[in-house]
């Protein structure tokens, strides 16, 4: 089974399209975890325990793990999430050329899916695309205000850059393993992209702290019922002021988001 088939089964099992972003900012971890050997892992384990029954996937962002202790924490996190039968989508935004991108693609030996940056074209993504069992989410339309600096630029054909990226990703989907990253903060663009690429699942960030449109995220983010709507800070730091009970609030936040999104699922 490829990634999206497995994700489909997971979504049905937990009746949820929630992706929980595991972004353990060291400056925001509870004080009682700071003296642990791997405080980020200790934090993630409690978040996973509290949220896994509501999570279609966990999405750690590589930026929070790029140091020796961080990579050790990430490996523990991946193994623990897999032990709960939850897939891991690594938000790494990788891409390069030649041997470098082949090295990056080895991350797919550990995780189930990854985000990639299409700026350097197909050859920079080929080692990811050729892995038939892994999911590859191509950055397309991001939620941040500065995304417009490049993504909104109009090409000679009259289409904006982000629409060309969507069209290319659709062409690259030879192994049925490609999805798009499309932010939830501009629902009209979500709708337009869904019409353009009806078969590509979306990873939709921007729900929660960024205030994205939950209804549009579900209505246009899913393809055949498959897709992910991500919340990171809004879930994992929901109990930031609760001391040792922080994870309980995270579980409640994940459950609330699941219920909120399920209002709009068919």
Secondary structure, 3 states (H helix, E strand, C coil): CCHHHHHHHHHHHHCCCEEEEECCCHHHCCHHHCCCCCHHHHHHHHHHHHHHHHCCEEEEEHHHCCCHHHHHHHHHHHHHHHHCCCEEEEEEEECCCHHHHHHHHHHHHCCCEEEECHHHCHHHHHHHHCCCCCEEEEEEECCCHHHHHHHCCECCCCCEHHHHHHHHHHHHCCCCCEEEEECCCCHHHHHHHHHHCCCCCEEECCCCCCCCCHHHHHHHHCECCECEEEECHHHHCCCCCCHHHHHHHHHHHHHHHHHHHHCCCC
